[in-house]
Amino acid sequence: MFDIGFWELVILFGIGLMVLGPERLPRVAAQIGRWAGQARSMARNLTRQFRDELEPLETIRSELDKNRRMDFSERRPDVGEETESETSAEDPDKDS
């Protein structure tokens, strides 16, 4: 998440040890760990809620796509075949 390497972690630990002292550092580290865990849990819940809310929309979208593909394939005449309306329509240029 933060892309922190080993040496960056060692430096942060050293700074934390100097600022907080050896008595308070474990408590603060535990609290930060709990906050990170809560943040991950909230992110998972938010992702799950988005997925649950979007699932009906995805179902509707897939049905519409399927119907659209079927509709176009049924309406499209084969190449070389004339449709009934093309053969029965009169050519307006013939009357002139």
C-alpha positions as CSV (number, residue, x, y, z in Angstrom):
1,M,0.0,0.0,0.0
2,F,2.7,2.5,1.0
3,D,5.5,0.7,-0.8
4,I,7.8,0.9,2.2
5,G,11.0,-1.1,2.0
6,F,13.0,-2.8,4.7
7,W,15.5,0.1,5.2
8,E,12.7,2.7,5.3
9,L,11.0,0.7,8.0
10,V,14.2,0.5,10.0
11,I,14.6,4.3,9.8
12,L,11.0,4.9,10.8
13,F,11.4,2.5,13.7
14,G,14.6,4.4,14.8
15,I,12.9,7.7,14.6
16,G,9.9,6.4,16.5
17,L,12.1,5.0,19.2
18,M,13.9,8.3,19.6
19,V,10.7,10.4,19.7
20,L,8.4,8.1,21.7
21,G,10.9,6.2,23.8
22,P,11.0,2.4,24.4
23,E,8.0,2.5,26.8
24,R,5.4,4.1,24.5
25,L,6.6,2.8,21.1
26,P,5.0,-0.7,21.4
27,R,1.6,0.8,22.4
28,V,1.7,3.3,19.6
29,A,2.8,0.7,17.0
30,A,-0.1,-1.6,18.2
31,Q,-2.6,1.3,17.8
32,I,-1.3,2.1,14.3
33,G,-1.6,-1.6,13.5
34,R,-5.3,-1.6,14.7
35,W,-6.0,1.5,12.6
36,A,-4.5,-0.1,9.5
37,G,-6.5,-3.2,10.1
38,Q,-9.7,-1.1,10.5
39,A,-8.9,0.8,7.3
40,R,-8.4,-2.5,5.4
41,S,-11.7,-3.8,6.8
42,M,-13.6,-0.7,5.8
43,A,-12.1,-0.8,2.3
44,R,-13.1,-4.5,1.9
45,N,-16.7,-3.6,3.1
46,L,-16.9,-0.7,0.7
47,T,-15.7,-2.8,-2.2
48,R,-18.2,-5.5,-1.3
49,Q,-21.1,-3.0,-1.0
50,F,-20.2,-1.5,-4.4
51,R,-20.1,-5.0,-6.0
52,D,-23.5,-5.9,-4.4
53,E,-25.1,-2.7,-5.6
54,L,-23.7,-3.0,-9.2
55,E,-24.6,-6.7,-9.6
56,P,-28.2,-6.1,-10.7
57,L,-27.0,-3.4,-13.1
58,E,-24.5,-5.8,-14.6
59,T,-27.2,-8.4,-15.0
60,I,-29.4,-5.9,-16.8
61,R,-26.5,-4.8,-19.0
62,S,-25.7,-8.4,-20.0
63,E,-29.3,-9.1,-20.9
64,L,-29.5,-5.9,-23.0
65,D,-26.3,-6.8,-24.8
66,K,-27.6,-10.3,-25.5
67,N,-30.9,-9.0,-26.8
68,R,-29.2,-6.4,-28.9
69,R,-26.9,-9.0,-30.6
70,M,-29.9,-11.3,-31.2
71,D,-32.0,-8.5,-32.6
72,F,-29.3,-7.4,-35.1
73,S,-28.6,-10.9,-36.2
74,E,-32.3,-11.6,-36.8
75,R,-32.9,-8.3,-38.7
76,R,-29.8,-8.3,-40.9
77,P,-30.5,-9.9,-44.3
78,D,-27.9,-12.2,-45.8
79,V,-25.6,-10.6,-48.3
80,G,-27.0,-11.0,-51.8
81,E,-30.6,-11.4,-50.7
82,E,-33.1,-8.7,-51.3
83,T,-35.6,-7.9,-48.6
84,E,-39.3,-8.0,-49.4
85,S,-39.5,-4.2,-49.2
86,E,-36.7,-3.8,-51.7
87,T,-38.4,-6.0,-54.3
88,S,-41.9,-4.7,-53.9
89,A,-41.0,-1.0,-53.8
90,E,-41.4,0.9,-57.1
91,D,-38.5,2.7,-58.5
92,P,-39.4,6.5,-58.5
93,D,-37.0,7.2,-61.4
94,K,-38.9,4.8,-63.8
95,D,-42.0,7.0,-64.0
96,S,-40.0,10.0,-65.4
